[in-house]
Amino acid sequence: MKRTPPNPIIGRDEPQLGLFDEPDDRGSTPAVEMQRKLESIRARLPEGVRFGTSSWTFPGWAGLVYHRRYPNQRAFLRESLEEYAKHPLMRTVGVDRSYYTPVPEDDLALYAKQLPDGFRCAMKVWQRITMPVYPRHPRYGADAGKTNPHFLDADLFASEVNASVRDAFSRFMGPWILEVAPSPSPIDPSWFLTKLRAFFRAAPRDFPFAVELRDRRLLTTEYARALREHDAVHVFNYWSRMPSLADQMRVDGLVGGSLLVVRLLLPQGAKYAELKDAYAPFDKLVEAQPVMRQDVKRLVSAAVERDMEAYVLVNNKAEGSSPLTVQALAELLVR
């Protein structure tokens, strides 16, 4: 059996070391030089541009994002957001765990203590509200394959999702991400838009809404119109079964609104599990996506011209390492 090598930032209940407090086998000089380089890039980025990653608890980012030593895995999971937010290029992060269940208020308060003023999170809405049909998977039990009666339920969103975030995390909240999961059976676009419009009319508007589609059949000009009507925006997603970013940009009326949200997830035709295994521990770029990068530059440049705030969130499976993709995109933008 292949043994997992020890991680340089997670010990076994050892004292914590601060950033650059003591030299280690990685050496502090390269880290200081990289910090200066990243700060220089950050200084040249437009103020409204926010780069970040999809979640942040990846020990493989040692030397890229994380430099201090954590006594154990639990401490890393609970405390690493503070160090992540100190990375010069990271001004947002995707809170993905909220897709599976709403984040408890105590955890939101813990996150808030670790974040600096001006930092914003993009948080997924609970899947019970964004999943039109439950997948045919054992985890959904008797609901597997059935239509979800709570799909785009504004009352459930208000009471079980939005309220705790509004009360405990509003200073650091950016857009809600409504990730509309792909359905095992075709969804009628008209039915979807009726539900979406009703949700926007009834849901509390404490924070912006950004809708991420995982079904290309729903990507229509009428969908773009519904978003504009309710001051919501589309999530331009780089995902295996969606049209390219360039093709999404061609949908009439989709570019615009109050802000830009881009999520870079999976190359065309790729499978999540395969890339997760192939790219772990996510400490290097494995396969750069130059077309994706240029499309992101076009989107962000258009947002800057329109004085829109821009969120660009990167998953490790896009190219192999989210922090390195973020750096490459930031360098491309300021070039």
Steps between C-alpha positions, in 0.01 A plus 500: 500500500624845408565708812393863509805718574477731801373846420744783577234725653302252712667338797379277776405734781819701466537871588399736220757705317419840356567597143879526457552468879763233461679363194399153385610269220311713248699811587349840565675706229306358201177545695579864573588563136177339381301704751648819355423386146137423589462833678630676189240322285226583750594870490441507124165322501183708470344550842174333404659170396483219755690178441455197722463124511226245549548422869837535669586194715764334282823405680664458159509879477791506745748756372241649263244631748594347834831556676428463870488162667172376647506253791251260340240458226218638715691821567575537129134462405387749765774762476645502148248748355687782676825414324322446169354851521849645548611377157538818293282379211219340699218746557217247493440130555226258409320347798403168343402306814177703520376309194466182705353656812471858631807613691431526877513848649789404728709407196402820322611698805831309499553588134415865565768526768764392251417733213625855437276793420405509134523124446191341343386138477291343226280243668301219341131467578393170660439228241153432641404833343703485177454136392195463270504119501685280747771291332455125488759444772476299824585806710157647417314193622129492415530843328741373233369578153203701629413863435615719788196675655731765652668600174538880509296520820541863607353443847741217575787711370400792722465298820766229470771660286491877481407589858810361671735648240332839527527494880852357540689567178361798311828699513677236295224376274513546124263325260285195560579231243188312390657195340216336307608138486462294183185291502477126426196586285454802266380824659246714319670841458166681535425325829851585623463869415161518669653355816805727476296818460274403791806436717651839420173676576462337842855442628672751731751714312760558769773382260530469120391184319713324238352200318724218384351264244619144449255430217576673169134473391409762760749754361266716292436865426181476708710380793726803454191721493372350826831577669497861381141547615596407854853646521657155518799379297618191321799301622734455205615148576781306342350155548518173315144489362433871451581709192836672501535837670518660156173336395331609823614857431319485164158452663323830451473701820700263721802727549406786727314571820626606838803270516691227318538149643729244332562147628775290343433136576558224243626494141260392228426126520700446818380296796531642850616182676764423239656846516483505879713186511730613220563852630528441876658643714434809283846652544586557132343586167441178308327618185468869427186615318606799287161548331326501838746759629446731204123469538528595867709801405230610254227461761689682774612778267139556393394513866771753583394720208144496635614570856365161615645302787647172370529171688723230347497172694732217401477128574809280516360285221512784247877475451643312798551767767257784571754743651730464200211550258400811695854632471514428126166676443602802706828527308312477171260773607773750595730421210 
